[in-house]
Amino acid sequence: MSEEQSILVIDDDEGLRYSLERVLSARGYRIIQASSGEEGLKVAEKEKPSVILLDNRMGGITGIETLQHLRTSSPDSMVILMTAFGTTQTAIEAMKFGAFDYIIKPFDIAKILGLIEKAFAAYADLHESKDEYEPTLNSEDYREGIVGTSEAMQEVFKIIGQVAASDVTVMITGESGTGKELVARCIYQHSLRNGRPFIAVNCAAIPENLIESELFGHEKGSFTGATTQRRGKFELCDGGTIFLDEIGDMSLTTQTKILRATQEGEIQRVGGNETIKVDVRLIAATNKDLEKLVEEGEFREDLYYRLNVVRLRLPSLRERKEDIPSLVDFVLQKLGRNRKTRAKRFSSDAMAIMTAYDWPGNVRELENLVYRSAVVAGGEAILRKDLPDELLGKFGDAATASNQASTKAEGKTPAPMPVAAAPAPTTAEPIAAPVSAAPAGTIGEACDTLYKILRDQFDESILSEIEREMIIRALKEFDGNQVKTAKLLGITRATLRKRIESLDLKV
């Protein structure tokens, strides 16, 4: 059993420690014991166990206090808190201080074994993410706020560079959440007007009866509540850049005034007669089909052509999935700078799920999910378990399969579940259903026969011998073809190679 499969049991109940050691060591785990939190901290610092089973109420420091110290002395260990008092405060504090999970005493053996198995999978996931993680961004990416190395985003950057220095009107299209305002700000930052105001207006968020006043201002007494004169956004933005988001939601009346402002450079306040000259560069954005709105008479054709001088379409996130790791890195680094979370990276398994998802809410949805996952993560790495259940339910299995395929193609070895860690049959704790429970003529029947043999003739070497024979027979069947052998055995080719080396087989 390797160091990666060690379990430290910290509990002042000698009987429970003995029972756990008997059950877990029979399943191939290396068990270390400590009778107090103080002793457990010393052992953990020395042994660096993969999983720690920690009692909450002990003599000396409590389990919660021990957990807080473990986050420094053994930060990678997956800690499962055991408590006979399942209070709300215990549950909250356990997760607050980075426990992998907690379990209420007395607990079912199957339940603790399931938790331990998940903890080892998370531990392997954590270490794989450490080995593979490389920052994908530099300081320039943070400064601009727009992230993407995909071909689609490179085209966007080219257009920004081409139009930034001029005063040409730009129409930005794309789905909601793709970052249209960020692109507008980037155009502004690289323009000759970057020393003057930049004002963003969401046309869909302003009530119809107020949008004219918001954009063009109003005179005192022009309507109920207009107690003073007010300058609008166009007037305040004189010499600068105004960004009109969701312009497709604007009424025809307001569209007429926008056309005059862009075409003649003139506005009038609501309730006023004075013509006011304004020098404003206009950048507009929409997620609607303006051509269709023009055909239906809901958008002015002349304004459409006035706005659509240069069209810049932002790709959806599902069209540039290769950018997802960089976007995730960007969000995490931004959260870290604001000291909102400790998480610094996603594990490869969690990232595979992120890239499998289609992101209908695009970058905005990704940012929210990264923040949510970073908040619930217990340490520096966001693991598969930290992702929302709805995401795991839809994409978890497919993403894991895709991730395994990619690691196989790259010659990497995904963290396998060791054959030696399979449950060891004992007469005291039967781990299989009664023989009569399996239907005849099925795999279950074959397993029943094998179980009888193991039960009657079990010794410590039988599992490795079975594994050796299965690999040898499969290799013979396929004339040494490792790809076909691995497929038959249900493992990756890299895992098969590792098994061949560990069993000292000659192919």
PEDAVEN-V346500 format. One record per residue. N is the residue number from 1. PHI is phi in radians with two decimals (* if undefined). D_FIRST is the distance of its C-alpha to the first C-alpha in Angstrom with 2 decimals. Layout:
BEGIN
[[N;PHI;D_FIRST] [N;PHI;D_FIRST]]
END
This chain:
BEGIN
[[1;*;0.00] [2;-1.41;3.81] [3;-1.05;6.79] [4;-1.19;8.11] [5;-2.02;6.52] [6;-1.69;7.96] [7;-2.22;11.20] [8;-1.77;14.23] [9;-1.82;16.87] [10;-1.95;20.34] [11;-2.80;23.01] [12;-1.48;25.86] [13;-1.59;25.74] [14;-1.08;23.99] [15;-1.10;24.25] [16;-1.18;22.53] [17;-1.05;19.63] [18;-1.11;19.31] [19;-1.10;19.61] [20;-1.13;17.02] [21;-1.09;14.46] [22;-1.09;15.47] [23;-1.20;15.34] [24;-1.36;12.14] [25;-1.16;9.99] [26;-1.13;11.71] [27;-1.76;10.36] [28;1.67;6.64] [29;-1.47;6.57] [30;-1.56;6.56] [31;-1.86;10.36] [32;-2.09;12.95] [33;-2.12;16.61] [34;-2.59;19.96] [35;-1.70;23.36] [36;-2.69;25.33] [37;-1.12;25.46] [38;-1.09;26.45] [39;-1.16;23.56] [40;-1.06;21.13] [41;-1.12;22.57] [42;-1.14;22.05] [43;-1.14;18.40] [44;-1.10;17.79] [45;-1.14;19.73] [46;-1.41;17.75] [47;-1.55;14.11] [48;0.85;14.77] [49;-1.19;12.48] [50;-1.24;12.23] [51;-2.23;13.95] [52;-2.19;16.46] [53;-1.70;18.31] [54;-2.14;21.63] [55;-1.31;24.64] [56;-1.53;27.97] [57;-1.83;30.41] [58;-2.38;29.52] [59;-1.16;31.62] [60;1.52;32.02] [61;-1.26;31.05] [62;-1.36;30.33] [63;-1.11;27.30] [64;-1.10;29.30] [65;-1.15;30.16] [66;-1.08;26.56] [67;-1.02;25.62] [68;-1.07;28.37] [69;-1.24;27.08] [70;-1.11;23.47] [71;-1.09;24.91] [72;-1.73;25.83] [73;-1.39;23.21] [74;-2.49;20.09] [75;-1.14;21.72] [76;-1.50;18.82] [77;-1.14;17.05] [78;-1.56;17.87] [79;-1.75;19.82] [80;-1.90;20.80] [81;-1.46;23.86] [82;-1.88;24.62] [83;-2.55;28.32] [84;-1.56;30.86] [85;-2.15;33.58] [86;-1.44;33.33] [87;-1.39;36.15] [88;-1.05;37.12] [89;-1.12;36.73] [90;-1.07;33.16] [91;-1.07;32.18] [92;-1.13;34.07] [93;-1.19;32.75] [94;-1.01;29.09] [95;-1.32;29.40] [96;-1.07;31.82] [97;-1.67;29.43] [98;1.61;26.55] [99;-1.18;24.49] [100;-1.18;22.43] [101;-2.94;24.02] [102;-2.43;25.29] [103;-2.43;25.54] [104;-1.58;28.34] [105;-1.44;27.95] [106;-1.27;28.07] [107;-2.04;25.71] [108;-1.36;24.73] [109;-1.00;21.18] [110;-1.07;21.28] [111;-1.20;22.40] [112;-1.17;19.73] [113;-1.13;17.01] [114;-1.11;18.95] [115;-1.10;19.17] [116;-1.11;15.47] [117;-1.08;14.93] [118;-1.13;17.79] [119;-1.14;16.54] [120;-1.15;13.27] [121;-1.11;15.68] [122;-1.17;18.01] [123;-1.12;15.57] [124;-1.11;14.79] [125;-1.07;18.56] [126;-1.07;19.42] [127;-1.27;17.64] [128;-1.14;19.05] [129;-1.15;22.42] [130;-1.14;22.24] [131;-1.17;21.69] [132;-1.66;24.45] [133;-1.23;26.96] [134;-2.42;30.26] [135;-0.97;33.43] [136;-1.82;35.90] [137;-2.16;39.06] [138;-2.12;41.44] [139;-1.08;44.12] [140;-1.12;46.73] [141;-1.08;44.78] [142;-1.16;44.72] [143;-1.19;48.42] [144;-1.32;49.55] [145;1.45;47.34] [146;-1.96;47.22] [147;-2.06;43.97] [148;2.85;43.60] [149;-1.93;43.19] [150;-1.16;43.81] [151;-1.07;46.98] [152;-1.09;48.51] [153;-1.30;48.17] [154;-1.11;49.46] [155;-1.14;52.60] [156;-1.07;52.94] [157;-1.10;52.72] [158;-1.08;55.38] [159;-1.14;57.79] [160;-1.01;57.26] [161;-1.11;58.17] [162;-1.27;61.21] [163;-1.76;62.71] [164;-1.02;61.74] [165;-1.34;64.68] [166;-1.71;67.31] [167;-1.81;68.69] [168;-1.09;68.05] [169;-1.29;67.07] [170;-2.10;63.52] [171;-1.88;62.33] [172;-1.78;58.56] [173;-2.04;57.29] [174;2.61;53.91] [175;-1.17;52.01] [176;-1.08;51.53] [177;1.50;48.78] [178;-1.49;48.79] [179;1.76;50.08] [180;-1.13;53.79] [181;-1.17;54.82] [182;-1.04;52.35] [183;-1.16;53.99] [184;-1.07;57.43] [185;-1.13;56.58] [186;-1.14;55.26] [187;-1.05;58.59] [188;-1.08;60.42] [189;-1.07;58.48] [190;-1.69;59.37] [191;-1.64;62.97] [192;-1.35;66.14] [193;-1.71;66.34] [194;-1.20;63.14] [195;-1.60;65.26] [196;-1.85;66.88] [197;-1.14;65.50] [198;-2.15;62.86] [199;-2.18;63.18] [200;-1.84;61.00] [201;-2.24;62.52] [202;-1.60;60.78] [203;-1.13;63.73] [204;-1.32;61.99] [205;-1.59;61.33] [206;-1.86;64.98] [207;-0.98;67.45] [208;-1.00;70.16] [209;-1.35;72.96] [210;-2.03;71.39] [211;-1.16;70.01] [212;-1.13;73.40] [213;-1.13;73.81] [214;-1.15;70.28] [215;-1.45;70.87] [216;-2.00;74.56] [217;1.45;75.39] [218;-2.63;78.31] [219;-1.60;81.60] [220;-1.06;82.46] [221;1.42;83.74] [222;-1.22;82.65] [223;-2.77;80.89] [224;-1.02;80.19] [225;1.74;77.92] [226;-1.46;78.79] [227;-1.45;80.18] [228;-2.44;79.75] [229;-1.27;79.63] [230;-2.42;76.16] [231;-1.50;75.03] [232;-1.58;72.58] [233;-1.10;69.52] [234;-1.09;71.57] [235;-1.22;73.92] [236;-1.18;71.20] [237;-1.65;69.41] [238;-0.94;72.48] [239;1.55;71.49] [240;-1.97;67.83] [241;-2.22;65.58] [242;-1.97;65.30] [243;-1.97;62.44] [244;-1.78;63.35] [245;-1.53;60.25] [246;0.94;60.61] [247;-1.21;64.16] [248;-1.19;64.38] [249;-1.60;64.76] [250;-1.42;67.95] [251;-1.25;71.30] [252;-1.10;74.07] [253;-1.10;76.24] [254;-1.16;73.68] [255;-1.02;72.99] [256;-1.07;76.69] [257;-1.25;76.50] [258;-1.12;73.32] [259;-1.04;75.16] [260;-1.17;78.06] [261;-1.11;75.84] [262;-1.43;74.06] [263;-1.45;77.15] [264;-1.81;79.82] [265;1.22;77.78] [266;-2.33;79.62] [267;-2.41;78.78] [268;-2.30;80.74] [269;-1.21;79.53] [270;-1.09;79.76] [271;1.45;83.29] [272;-2.00;84.50] [273;-1.96;86.93] [274;-1.31;85.94] [275;-1.57;84.19] [276;-2.00;81.43] [277;-1.38;80.23] [278;-2.34;76.48] [279;-2.00;74.51] [280;-2.29;71.06] [281;-1.57;68.49] [282;-1.88;67.02] [283;-2.14;63.50] [284;-2.04;62.92] [285;-2.59;59.92] [286;-2.75;59.43] [287;-1.87;56.94] [288;-1.75;59.85] [289;-1.52;61.71] [290;-1.14;64.86] [291;-1.05;66.57] [292;-1.18;66.38] [293;-1.12;67.68] [294;-1.12;70.58] [295;-1.06;71.44] [296;-1.50;71.42] [297;1.34;73.66] [298;-1.73;71.17] [299;-2.47;70.79] [300;-1.12;73.65] [301;-1.16;73.75] [302;-1.16;75.39] [303;-1.22;72.71] [304;-1.00;69.98] [305;-1.23;71.42] [306;-1.20;71.92] [307;-1.42;68.27] [308;-1.55;66.83] [309;-1.25;67.91] [310;-2.12;64.39] [311;-1.85;61.69] [312;-2.18;58.07] [313;-1.69;55.56] [314;-1.57;52.11] [315;-1.24;49.38] [316;-1.25;47.24] [317;-1.18;43.56] [318;-1.21;42.67] [319;-1.51;44.78] [320;-2.47;42.75] [321;-1.11;39.14] [322;-1.14;38.09] [323;-1.50;39.41] [324;-1.04;37.13] [325;-1.01;34.39] [326;-1.21;37.22] [327;-1.14;38.90] [328;-1.07;35.76] [329;-1.06;35.31] [330;-1.07;38.99] [331;-1.12;38.86] [332;-1.12;35.80] [333;-1.16;37.44] [334;-1.15;40.67] [335;-1.11;39.01] [336;-1.14;37.33] [337;-1.14;40.70] [338;-1.53;42.21] [339;0.98;39.36] [340;-1.59;38.90] [341;-2.51;35.10] [342;-1.65;32.02] [343;-1.12;30.44] [344;-2.12;30.71] [345;-2.79;29.02] [346;-1.79;27.78] [347;-1.22;24.36] [348;-1.13;24.69] [349;-1.16;24.12] [350;-1.14;26.78] [351;-1.17;29.05] [352;-1.08;28.91] [353;-1.20;30.29] [354;-1.06;32.91] [355;-1.38;34.14] [356;-1.38;34.30] [357;-1.37;36.72] [358;-1.58;40.45] [359;0.94;41.49] [360;-1.08;44.96] [361;-1.57;45.54] [362;1.01;44.59] [363;-1.10;43.75] [364;-1.09;45.00] [365;-1.16;42.60] [366;-1.06;39.68] [367;-1.07;40.57] [368;-1.14;40.73] [369;-1.23;37.38] [370;-1.09;35.65] [371;-1.08;37.27] [372;-1.06;36.22] [373;-1.18;32.57] [374;-1.16;32.55] [375;-1.18;34.02] [376;-1.49;31.37] [377;-1.15;28.39] [378;-1.47;26.43] [379;-2.61;25.97] [380;-1.35;26.95] [381;-1.91;25.48] [382;-1.55;26.92] [383;-1.74;24.29] [384;-0.92;24.96] [385;-1.15;25.18] [386;-1.48;27.98] [387;-1.38;30.29] [388;-1.07;33.08] [389;-1.03;32.54] [390;-1.14;35.53] [391;-1.30;34.05] [392;-1.11;30.67] [393;-1.11;32.59] [394;-1.51;34.72] [395;-2.20;32.55] [396;-1.03;28.86] [397;-1.18;28.04] [398;-1.11;30.40] [399;-1.19;29.21] [400;-1.11;25.53] [401;-1.09;26.62] [402;-1.12;28.79] [403;-1.12;26.11] [404;-1.13;23.79] [405;-1.12;26.85] [406;-1.22;27.62] [407;-1.18;24.21] [408;-1.14;24.49] [409;-1.12;27.98] [410;-1.54;26.96] [411;1.40;24.17] [412;-1.59;21.48] [413;-1.95;18.10] [414;-1.14;17.80] [415;-1.06;14.51] [416;-1.52;13.37] [417;-1.45;11.94] [418;-1.11;9.04] [419;-1.06;10.52] [420;-1.16;7.68] [421;-1.56;8.15] [422;-1.11;11.76] [423;-1.01;13.65] [424;-1.56;13.98] [425;-1.18;17.76] [426;-2.41;19.51] [427;-1.29;23.24] [428;-1.29;23.26] [429;-2.26;21.89] [430;-1.07;22.93] [431;-1.96;21.22] [432;-2.16;23.78] [433;-1.21;27.50] [434;-0.95;29.95] [435;-1.00;30.62] [436;-1.22;34.13] [437;-1.33;32.99] [438;-1.52;32.13] [439;-1.18;35.15] [440;-1.19;36.23] [441;1.27;35.86] [442;-2.21;32.94] [443;-1.05;29.22] [444;-1.01;28.93] [445;-1.14;30.77] [446;-1.11;28.43] [447;-1.15;25.43] [448;-1.08;27.36] [449;-1.12;27.90] [450;-1.12;24.28] [451;-1.10;23.35] [452;-1.04;25.97] [453;-1.14;24.54] [454;-1.10;20.96] [455;-1.14;22.51] [456;-1.52;24.63] [457;-2.20;22.49] [458;-1.19;18.87] [459;-2.57;16.46] [460;-1.14;12.75] [461;-1.64;13.33] [462;-1.12;15.58] [463;-1.16;13.51] [464;-1.17;12.47] [465;-1.18;16.08] [466;-1.09;17.52] [467;-1.05;15.85] [468;-1.02;17.15] [469;-1.14;20.54] [470;-1.10;20.92] [471;-1.19;20.43] [472;-1.06;22.72] [473;-1.13;25.33] [474;-1.17;25.41] [475;-1.09;25.81] [476;-1.12;28.59] [477;-1.06;30.29] [478;-1.87;30.59] [479;0.93;31.35] [480;1.43;28.30] [481;-1.25;29.00] [482;-1.30;25.68] [483;-1.12;27.26] [484;-1.19;28.49] [485;-1.11;25.32] [486;-1.09;23.20] [487;-1.11;25.92] [488;-1.11;25.92] [489;-1.42;22.18] [490;1.34;22.40] [491;-2.25;20.16] [492;-1.39;21.31] [493;-1.12;22.30] [494;-1.11;20.02] [495;-1.14;16.96] [496;-1.07;18.43] [497;-1.04;18.86] [498;-1.13;15.25] [499;-1.12;14.37] [500;-1.07;17.20] [501;-1.17;16.03] [502;-1.18;12.44] [503;-1.58;14.17] [504;0.98;16.96] [505;-1.59;19.64] [506;-1.90;23.18] [507;-1.78;25.14]]
END
